[in-house]
Amino acid sequence: MAQDIDLKSGELLVHVSLAAKAIRDGYLIAIPLEHHYAYACDAFTADAVRAMHVLRRDDLGIAAQVLIADAKTTSGVAREISPSAQALMKKFWPGMLSFNLRPQVGLSWDLGDAGALDQVSFRVPKSKFIREVLKETGPLAIASAAFAKQAPIRRISDIHVLESALAAKFDAGLLKKGSLSTVLEADNGGITMVREGAISLDEIHAIAPEVSRQL
């Protein structure tokens, strides 16, 4: 049965320890992001990632996003990171910027696409709780706690799955509404905006004027 943990009470280090243990043991947990709840698991545990996709009823070939603790982590998990990409990460991480990058060759993970996409979406979240967990666990694969193609879940009580599917649910109360993350894609051909969200193209151009918008 999933353990319900109120993040508004108790000690942060205790919450982090419980989350990290569940992740290391290969389980799924539910966590609060900026504007919705999500499932999270070890990005390098294929069985856990697969279970997350099954729980969401995802189509085959859908890749999970990956949360990392800080921009420095990208050098170990991604390649072709340009100076402009690094500058954007420095400015907007932690925050609502998702960066689609080419993963390092040889990483033993399957985020749901069997590596076919040769692309991983990375983000550093704002939540101190989640960043502390990431320091303990390394990269986390995540996906919205809503079923595929459904509206985001802002209250943890609206997660309706078998209690046995999750090791723990970390409750931060009703999450505020907000824009989706801005999505940039980077490779050796440059940086392209795939989706304009919480961070505008003008804000991106203030740091990297060469970024183009996807046609």
C-alpha positions, 0 to 999 in steps of 0.5 A, spaced: 500 500 500 502 506 498 505 511 503 501 517 504 506 523 506 505 530 507 510 534 504 508 540 508 509 537 515 515 533 518 522 534 516 525 535 509 531 530 510 526 524 512 521 525 506 528 525 501 530 519 505 523 515 504 523 517 496 530 515 495 529 509 498 523 507 494 527 509 488 533 505 489 529 499 491 526 500 484 519 502 485 514 508 483 513 514 487 508 520 486 511 527 486 509 534 486 512 538 480 510 545 479 503 545 476 501 537 476 503 531 480 507 526 476 510 519 477 517 518 478 522 512 478 530 511 477 531 512 469 536 506 469 531 501 471 527 499 465 522 495 469 520 501 473 520 505 467 516 500 463 511 500 469 510 507 469 508 507 462 503 501 463 500 505 469 499 511 464 496 507 459 501 510 454 502 508 447 508 504 445 514 508 443 513 514 448 519 516 452 519 519 459 522 525 461 528 525 465 529 530 471 536 532 473 539 535 479 543 541 476 545 543 469 552 540 470 549 533 470 548 534 463 555 533 461 554 525 463 548 524 460 548 528 454 552 530 448 553 536 443 551 541 448 553 548 445 555 554 449 548 557 448 545 551 450 549 551 457 548 559 457 540 557 457 541 552 462 544 557 467 539 562 466 533 558 466 534 552 471 531 550 475 525 552 472 520 551 466 525 549 461 525 542 458 531 541 453 531 535 448 538 533 447 542 527 444 544 522 450 551 519 451 552 513 447 552 507 451 548 509 457 544 503 459 537 506 459 530 505 456 525 511 457 520 507 453 522 508 446 528 503 446 533 508 444 530 509 437 529 517 438 536 518 440 533 524 444 532 525 451 528 531 454 531 533 460 529 538 466 531 541 472 525 542 477 524 548 481 522 543 487 527 543 493 525 536 495 525 533 488 532 536 487 534 533 494 532 526 492 535 527 485 542 528 489 541 521 492 538 517 486 541 520 480 536 522 474 529 520 475 524 518 469 518 522 470 511 522 467 504 525 468 500 522 473 494 523 469 492 517 464 495 519 457 492 525 453 488 527 460 488 533 463 494 534 468 492 532 476 493 538 481 491 534 487 494 528 489 487 525 491 485 525 484 490 519 482 486 513 481 491 507 481 491 501 485 495 502 491 500 497 490 502 500 484 506 506 488 511 505 494 509 512 496 505 519 494 508 525 496 503 530 497 504 538 497 496 540 497 493 543 491 498 545 486 497 552 482 495 552 475 501 554 470 503 554 463 507 548 460 514 548 460 518 551 454 521 546 450 528 547 446 531 541 442 539 542 441 543 538 436 550 540 432 545 543 427 543 549 433 537 550 437 530 550 436 524 552 440 519 546 439 514 549 444 513 556 447 511 555 454 512 558 461 518 562 458 517 566 452 521 566 445 523 573 447 526 571 453 530 565 450 533 570 445 535 575 450 540 569 452 541 566 445 538 570 439 540 564 434 534 560 437 529 558 431 522 556 432 520 550 429 516 550 423 
